[in-house]
Amino acid sequence: MDLISRTRAAVWHPCTQMQHLEGRAPLAVARGEGAWLIDTEGRRYLDAISSWWVNLFGHCNPRINAAISDQLTRIEHVMLAGATHAPVVELSERLGRLTGLGHAFYASDGASATEIALKMSAHYWRNAGRPEKNGFISLQNGYHGETVGALSVTDIPLFKATYAPLLRHTKQMPTPDARRAEPGESAEAYALRCAAALEAHLAGHAASTAAFILEPLVQGAAGMAMYHPAYLGRARELCDRYQVHLIADEIAVGFGRTGTMFACEQALTPSSCGIPADRAGVRPDFICLSKGLTGGYLPLSAVLTTDAIYEAFYGEETAQGFLHSHSYTGNPLACRAALAVLDIFEHDQVIAANRAKAIEFTQILEEVATHRRVRNFRHLGMIWAFEVSDAGPGFADRFHRAALAQGVFIRPIGNTVYAMPPYVVDAAAMRQLADALLACLGEAEV
Ligand SMILES: Cc1ncc(COP(=O)(O)O)c(C=O)c1O
């Protein structure tokens, strides 16, 4: 049997109606090379969405490969309860310096990081003598993962509706998604209007609310919804005022995706709007990291928090401590991959280099941005997105297929087409992407 038949028979693919796979074969990938995927027939496809937003420095990156190979000769895994190892210690120290937070707690995927942040927040309030503060708020259209706790704060109906009876009740705040601004209203004014609604909610419910979780600057699964950084500044201010934790879910946007190492660094406090960006930035109470953390190599996530929160768990009683564990917590191979990623960021000055690349790539995509079918073309850091005005039912799948035929692996969300390439992508590949997008937009039946 060929690989496609075997995958149909043996693998339950994620986020997939398996019957749909009968007519449409998934891409059978044999290997990867930089920003490219190579299928079992030897055809090459640009990985324009970084394999679900995880890959930063290309497939089979020699530096990350070398770090993992070296670690394989030392220790592949050891449990982190009752043991420790150099890769997890070094990674925790470096993540602490980068985020301004500390006490890194590890898991294997993004959803688990969300679970950890939610549990830690509620447990903090319990330890602080305020157990009634155990509710959560999040943004409309937010996405934080699909395990039961994470899904409770996610607000994507397709993922949530079926499982609603299993979930905890949470409240969603108006999304500052700039596309929702009234005609003539600036993205900033709209963001601040949404922040006013957040304040109204907190004024009435802070006593029962543990934390507000959000995706800073870009709501990825909502369709790369981008919003003004003034919202983050105001959210920080309001969470402080009403004593509610701010959880920054940087799982998708962390590690340079929005143009800074972490998106929270771009927050503008309302009083600072309009002053130089180096005075900007907020520090959340918790930051959730995953995806790009290992450059897309191995499953790893981390939650870092403040000293004050950490200290509320520190004491004689076991039950006062944070009671949560995963078998692969702090896996040494994954930590070495993450350390190699941080080395590349430092050595290659990736954030600065990406700034120049992003300007060039935006120019390359100019013809796409102005195409008659394209609406809301937007860009932040290494993310580009737009809506297709006349997209009918089944558009995402048709566009995906048409792009594959052009040598590009891309998966629209509804009528939103987006590119989120690995940072190693070059101008020639971006030109191929632009040509492929134009060809797809030119096909009447897509
Ligand atoms: C913002 C955000 N949070 C959480 C998650 C969940 O991560 P995972 O798929 O690794 O569980 C994702 C995944 O796309 C995400 O984009």
The ligand as an ORCA input file, in Angstrom:
! r2SCAN-3c Opt
* xyz 0 1
  C      -1.926     31.528     20.489
  C      -1.934     30.039     20.623
  N      -2.065     29.488     21.831
  C      -2.065     28.152     22.004
  C      -1.924     27.307     20.929
  C      -1.954     25.824     21.149
  O      -0.709     25.258     20.917
  P      -0.621     23.687     20.609
  O      -1.218     23.509     19.240
  O       0.845     23.400     20.624
  O      -1.378     22.993     21.676
  C      -1.787     27.839     19.649
  C      -1.678     26.957     18.481
  O      -1.865     27.346     17.350
  C      -1.802     29.242     19.484
  O      -1.707     29.819     18.282
*
